[in-house]
Amino acid sequence: MEKKQQTFSKSLFAAFYQLTMAQAYWQNNQTGESTFSLFIRRFPASRGYMIFAGLEDILDHLSTFQFNADDIDYLRSLNHFENDFLDYLSDLKFTGQVRAMKEGTVFFPNEPVIEITAPLIEAQLIENYLLNRVNLETVLATKAARAIYAAKGHTISEFGSRRSHGIDSADALVRIGKIVGIESTGNIHGAAKYTQKISGTMAHSFITSFNSEVEAFRAFANSFPDGSTFLVDTFDTEQGTKNAIKVAHEMSENGHQLNAIRLDSGDFGTLSKKVRKMLDADGLTQVKIIVSGDIDEDMISALLESGAPIDSFGIGTKTATSSDAPAIDCVYKLVEYDNTPVMKLSKGKETLAGKKQVFRFKTDNNVYEKDTLALHNEDDKRYSTAHPLLGEVMANGVLKRPHPSLDNLHNHFLKEFASIHEQYKLLDRPKNYPVEQSQALIKLQEETLTKIESIETT
Amino acid sequence: MEKKQQTFSKSLFAAFYQLTMAQAYWQNNQTGESTFSLFIRRFPASRGYMIFAGLEDILDHLSTFQFNADDIDYLRSLNHFENDFLDYLSDLKFTGQVRAMKEGTVFFPNEPVIEITAPLIEAQLIENYLLNRVNLETVLATKAARAIYAAKGHTISEFGSRRSHGIDSADALVRIGKIVGIESTGNIHGAAKYTQKISGTMAHSFITSFNSEVEAFRAFANSFPDGSTFLVDTFDTEQGTKNAIKVAHEMSENGHQLNAIRLDSGDFGTLSKKVRKMLDADGLTQVKIIVSGDIDEDMISALLESGAPIDSFGIGTKTATSSDAPAIDCVYKLVEYDNTPVMKLSKGKETLAGKKQVFRFKTDNNVYEKDTLALHNEDDKRYSTAHPLLGEVMANGVLKRPHPSLDNLHNHFLKEFASIHEQYKLLDRPKNYPVEQSQALIKLQEETLTKIESIETT
């Protein structure tokens, strides 16, 4: 019974050192304006691009950021913070600026997807929440985009909610599914929240609770005469298909049609060909074949290459957890404080000083050619043909525009995805997309480095 | 703006097919008593045991399971369910029995960790929630237990919340951290919820926001004179250590002590030895060394084997996402309906029919020797020396006992972990722990199979 009955706010979802630093900043009058960049340092396994997501939730969080009474009481109970500082915290709101890429945008390492400019303490206290949300939605969106790429237009449904890391994560999967074009989800809670289409058929327990498979199929068809998909592998896929065909003909006699059969185990390549033949031989050419069970982008790709006559793929666990790359190396780093550019030099984790902009160049065919990482205020003709990716979405803590709809973000994603050259989208060993640094950015790094070395060398 | 303002309950966190099946059950009067087993089919990579967790949250969910008005309105809007069925759903509560292992218990494939006995529709509708929660907490608990094993008594703190899949998942990590013996967390929200110790030091942004590293250390020491850990790798670890030593001596002059220094990049083996020498040479033998950054059980093990003088490990991303095994193959299968044992035979996914008990045998030295998977009602003298792992925790939808405290579960885990032989705890290629099936269980499978074959063969 150690779980407290208090209700803590999401504003308390901070790392302890953020609050510890905040008190030290406050006591040392280190409260000037700061800019933080949120970016990934490198790609996770096999990725040649990432799809940015998570902004809407973050903006809602920043709009309502405030510690509640339970939060402050808890912090006081730690005997670690000064009362004056806690009084200051209880009045704190986020008053800063957010510049960000649009969700659904393709991005690459070292490119800021979000830049926060705000008084240092405000900007520091939101770090944990921002990293958590960008990591979650971006990891899922990128993994799901890979499945969309592999499916080459075949529909994909998502049934991963049972293995997502919590309900938040399962619902986020539904949201990014809408952005990248997943057709439907099995997660009702997420579908209700994000107005996604739902789909689902039956579990093996449905079959086994009846006296026989045929009886189970009949009962289901009786309940859903025009929306039935039969799961045929409970006992034996071939025999199950025969039973499905039998009941499908009974349905036809009553003026109804079986939608599809679902394979959930075994060798999907061989089975789908066998089952397609059986269905077609019985005149059931309109009955679709759906597969589920450990399906990911690699299996979709292999099955389609082998010519498996599969109409629709059900993805699950591997997509829901982004199993081959469950996290990205995303970080939130101070790049400017009190109008002075700053950087860290930690081995393998160096950061680029300065508030930035990302310019994207296209070929005449609307294919992305290269990006240039520049300072945010560079006035350079070279960028007149490029598109700046970071736009102001919040100023003085207030949203500059309503959130784009998920349909709008889906259309944006489609354009983005069509604009990346095939070689960067390969599932395995994709090419490196060129991200250059502007002359002004390079010069700023050299100046900042020189300055640090003059101070930090004894 | 597609996000609805309604508040949906967690009861709606069901897979669509569960509700679809529920209506078909209801229409076909298939509403008898059922038993479902929740178990894993096989180990994920490199695992020789799993640590069960997630029960408390599940029992709280079952105690309060009910669809709210928004849930029912949403389901009605789908035009898929009959009004009478929705009326039935809106009154539905969970009235069943839960038999479960205690959280913190070691378990193996095919052993039910939870068995639900309830009217079929109730038992079916809770499937998604149960699988999601057991997967989340069990995956995290097992991953964290591996780090505890590798650390051989060195303390471990957890700083993974920025890369957890959502806040729920980050907080669950704090909870299971208390069960397996993680010393502290950086996640304040989770610490507040589960009364865990918190820890944290400073980020690189703290250092870079000051004019110099020394100045930053002084400011921090000024704010936390008796609780400071200095992060020394912002620019150069050796120079950073020199700066830390300088400020540590200033602190000593004022009657205070530096706690520790933290390494966050580079080769921790080499650096920790160098830094320990520097600290000791300056008489700072009490200052501890903490490492963080991509630490997991394998790295802890390798560092300690190499004799690295590290006092404490900060684990993060890899533990927070269980990166090498982010999901387990846990399933929830009907094993008995209306007093009749049932099974599925899907290739590679066969289930064992019948309501069960797991008996665990120990040697005289209190070491676990083998488990026997038996029928729940076997009355056999052979089990008199064994311990039954499944106990009734809920009857008629009502909790049989208060939740054990996290301290109680931690003590239980310690006993469990001490009782598994070393060979099953190895980080790589652990041995297979013996799980046998009782004669009665084997006989039931044969009978059930014969019965299915007589029905399902045309």
Contacts between the chains, C-beta under 8 A, distances in Angstrom:
chain1	res1	chain2	res2	distance
A	1	B	402	6.1
A	1	B	403	6.1
A	1	B	405	6.2
A	2	B	194	6.3
A	2	B	195	4.9
A	2	B	405	5.4
A	2	B	406	5.1
A	2	B	407	7.5
A	3	B	193	6.4
A	3	B	194	6.6
A	4	B	192	6.9
A	4	B	193	6.5
A	4	B	195	7.1
A	6	B	192	7.4
A	8	B	189	5.6
A	8	B	192	5.0
A	8	B	193	6.5
A	10	B	167	6.5
A	10	B	189	7.3
A	12	B	188	5.3
A	12	B	189	4.5
A	12	B	192	6.3
A	13	B	161	7.2
A	13	B	167	5.3
A	13	B	170	7.2
A	13	B	187	7.2
A	13	B	188	7.3
A	13	B	189	4.2
A	14	B	188	5.5
A	14	B	189	7.5
A	15	B	159	6.8
A	15	B	161	6.6
A	15	B	162	7.0
A	15	B	186	4.4
A	15	B	187	6.8
A	15	B	188	7.3
A	15	B	200	5.7
A	16	B	185	8.0
A	16	B	186	5.0
A	16	B	187	7.8
A	16	B	188	5.6
A	16	B	191	7.6
A	16	B	198	4.6
A	16	B	199	6.3
A	16	B	200	3.3
A	17	B	186	6.6
A	17	B	200	3.4
A	17	B	201	5.4
A	17	B	202	5.6
A	17	B	203	5.9
A	18	B	200	7.7
A	18	B	203	7.4
A	19	B	188	6.8
A	20	B	200	5.9
A	20	B	201	7.4
A	20	B	202	7.0
A	20	B	223	7.9
A	20	B	224	6.9
A	21	B	202	5.5
A	21	B	203	6.5
A	21	B	205	7.7
A	21	B	206	4.7
A	21	B	220	7.9
A	23	B	223	5.8
A	24	B	202	7.8
A	24	B	206	7.1
A	24	B	219	5.7
A	24	B	220	5.2
A	24	B	222	7.6
A	24	B	223	3.9
A	24	B	224	7.1
A	25	B	206	7.8
A	25	B	209	7.4
A	27	B	219	7.8
A	27	B	222	7.0
A	27	B	223	5.0
A	28	B	219	4.4
A	28	B	222	7.1
A	28	B	223	7.2
A	30	B	209	6.0
A	30	B	210	7.1
A	30	B	219	7.1
A	34	B	205	7.9
A	34	B	209	6.8
A	36	B	205	7.2
A	70	B	192	8.0
A	71	B	192	7.6
A	74	B	188	7.8
A	74	B	192	4.5
A	75	B	188	7.7
A	78	B	198	7.2
A	80	B	227	7.3
A	120	B	209	6.2
A	124	B	203	7.7
A	124	B	205	6.6
A	127	B	162	7.6
A	127	B	203	7.6
A	128	B	161	6.0
A	128	B	162	5.4
A	128	B	187	7.6
A	131	B	162	4.0
A	131	B	163	7.2
A	132	B	161	6.5
A	132	B	162	5.4
A	132	B	163	7.2
A	132	B	164	6.4
A	132	B	166	7.0
A	132	B	167	6.9
A	132	B	170	6.7
A	135	B	162	6.9
A	135	B	163	5.2
A	135	B	165	7.9
A	136	B	165	5.1
A	136	B	166	5.6
A	139	B	165	7.9
A	159	B	15	6.8
A	161	B	13	7.2
A	161	B	15	6.6
A	161	B	128	6.0
A	161	B	132	6.5
A	162	B	15	7.0
A	162	B	127	7.6
A	162	B	128	5.4
A	162	B	131	4.0
A	162	B	132	5.4
A	162	B	135	6.9
A	163	B	131	7.2
A	163	B	132	7.2
A	163	B	135	5.2
A	163	B	327	4.4
A	163	B	330	8.0
A	164	B	132	6.4
A	164	B	165	7.0
A	165	B	135	7.9
A	165	B	136	5.2
A	165	B	139	7.9
A	165	B	164	7.0
A	165	B	165	3.7
A	165	B	166	6.7
A	165	B	168	7.6
A	165	B	169	4.0
A	165	B	172	7.9
A	165	B	321	7.5
A	165	B	326	7.4
A	166	B	132	7.0
A	166	B	136	5.6
A	166	B	165	6.6
A	166	B	166	5.3
A	166	B	168	3.4
A	166	B	169	4.6
A	166	B	172	6.8
A	167	B	10	6.5
A	167	B	13	5.3
A	167	B	132	6.9
A	167	B	168	6.4
A	168	B	165	7.6
A	168	B	166	3.4
A	168	B	167	6.3
A	168	B	168	4.9
A	168	B	169	7.3
A	169	B	165	4.0
A	169	B	166	4.6
A	169	B	168	7.3
A	169	B	169	6.2
A	170	B	13	7.3
A	170	B	132	6.7
A	172	B	165	7.9
A	172	B	166	6.7
A	185	B	16	7.9
A	186	B	15	4.4
A	186	B	16	5.0
A	186	B	17	6.5
A	187	B	13	7.2
A	187	B	15	6.8
A	187	B	16	7.8
A	187	B	128	7.6
A	188	B	12	5.3
A	188	B	13	7.3
A	188	B	14	5.5
A	188	B	15	7.3
A	188	B	16	5.6
A	188	B	19	6.8
A	188	B	74	7.9
A	188	B	75	7.8
A	189	B	8	5.6
A	189	B	10	7.3
A	189	B	12	4.6
A	189	B	13	4.2
A	189	B	14	7.6
A	191	B	16	7.6
A	192	B	4	6.9
A	192	B	6	7.4
A	192	B	8	5.0
A	192	B	12	6.3
A	192	B	70	8.0
A	192	B	71	7.6
A	192	B	74	4.5
A	193	B	3	6.4
A	193	B	4	6.6
A	193	B	8	6.5
A	194	B	2	6.3
A	194	B	3	6.6
A	195	B	2	4.8
A	195	B	4	7.1
A	198	B	16	4.6
A	198	B	78	7.1
A	199	B	16	6.3
A	200	B	15	5.7
A	200	B	16	3.3
A	200	B	17	3.4
A	200	B	18	7.7
A	200	B	20	5.9
A	201	B	17	5.4
A	201	B	20	7.4
A	202	B	17	5.6
A	202	B	20	7.0
A	202	B	21	5.5
A	202	B	24	7.8
A	203	B	17	5.9
A	203	B	18	7.4
A	203	B	21	6.5
A	203	B	124	7.7
A	203	B	127	7.6
A	204	B	333	7.1
A	204	B	334	7.5
A	204	B	344	4.4
A	204	B	346	6.8
A	205	B	21	7.7
A	205	B	34	7.9
A	205	B	36	7.2
A	205	B	124	6.6
A	205	B	333	6.6
A	205	B	334	3.7
A	206	B	21	4.7
A	206	B	24	7.1
A	206	B	25	7.8
A	207	B	344	7.4
A	208	B	334	5.1
A	208	B	337	7.1
A	208	B	342	4.1
A	208	B	343	6.8
A	208	B	344	5.8
A	209	B	25	7.4
A	209	B	30	6.0
A	209	B	34	6.8
A	209	B	120	6.2
A	209	B	334	5.9
A	209	B	337	4.6
A	209	B	342	7.0
A	210	B	30	7.0
A	211	B	455	6.8
A	212	B	455	4.7
A	212	B	456	6.5
A	213	B	456	6.0
A	219	B	24	5.7
A	219	B	27	7.8
A	219	B	28	4.4
A	219	B	30	7.1
A	220	B	21	7.9
A	220	B	24	5.2
A	222	B	24	7.6
A	222	B	27	7.0
A	222	B	28	7.1
A	223	B	20	7.9
A	223	B	23	5.8
A	223	B	24	3.9
A	223	B	27	5.0
A	223	B	28	7.2
A	224	B	20	6.8
A	224	B	24	7.1
A	224	B	80	8.0
A	227	B	80	7.3
A	233	B	346	4.6
A	233	B	347	7.2
A	234	B	344	5.0
A	234	B	345	6.9
A	234	B	346	6.1
A	235	B	344	7.2
A	235	B	345	4.7
A	235	B	346	7.7
A	235	B	452	6.1
A	235	B	456	4.9
A	236	B	345	6.8
A	236	B	456	7.1
A	237	B	347	7.7
A	239	B	456	6.1
A	239	B	457	7.2
A	239	B	458	7.1
A	242	B	458	6.7
A	264	B	346	6.5
A	264	B	349	7.8
A	265	B	346	4.1
A	265	B	347	4.8
A	265	B	348	5.9
A	265	B	349	5.1
A	266	B	346	7.6
A	266	B	347	4.5
A	266	B	348	7.5
A	317	B	327	4.8
A	320	B	327	7.6
A	321	B	165	7.5
A	321	B	321	7.8
A	321	B	326	3.9
A	321	B	327	5.0
A	322	B	326	7.7
A	323	B	326	5.4
A	323	B	327	6.6
A	326	B	165	7.4
A	326	B	321	3.9
A	326	B	322	7.7
A	326	B	323	5.4
A	326	B	326	4.6
A	327	B	163	4.4
A	327	B	317	4.8
A	327	B	320	7.6
A	327	B	321	5.0
A	327	B	323	6.6
A	330	B	163	8.0
A	333	B	204	7.1
A	333	B	205	6.6
A	334	B	204	7.5
A	334	B	205	3.7
A	334	B	208	5.2
A	334	B	209	5.9
A	337	B	208	7.1
A	337	B	209	4.6
A	342	B	208	4.1
A	342	B	209	6.9
A	343	B	208	6.8
A	344	B	204	4.4
A	344	B	207	7.4
A	344	B	208	5.8
A	344	B	234	4.9
A	344	B	235	7.2
A	345	B	234	6.9
A	345	B	235	4.7
A	345	B	236	6.9
A	346	B	204	6.7
A	346	B	233	4.6
A	346	B	234	6.1
A	346	B	235	7.7
A	346	B	264	6.5
A	346	B	265	4.2
A	346	B	266	7.7
A	347	B	233	7.2
A	347	B	237	7.7
A	347	B	265	4.8
A	347	B	266	4.6
A	348	B	265	5.9
A	348	B	266	7.6
A	349	B	264	7.8
A	349	B	265	5.2
A	402	B	1	6.1
A	403	B	1	6.1
A	405	B	1	6.1
A	405	B	2	5.5
A	406	B	2	5.1
A	407	B	2	7.5
A	452	B	235	6.2
A	455	B	211	6.8
A	455	B	212	4.7
A	456	B	212	6.5
A	456	B	213	6.0
A	456	B	235	4.9
A	456	B	236	7.2
A	456	B	239	6.2
A	457	B	239	7.2
A	458	B	239	7.1
A	458	B	242	6.7
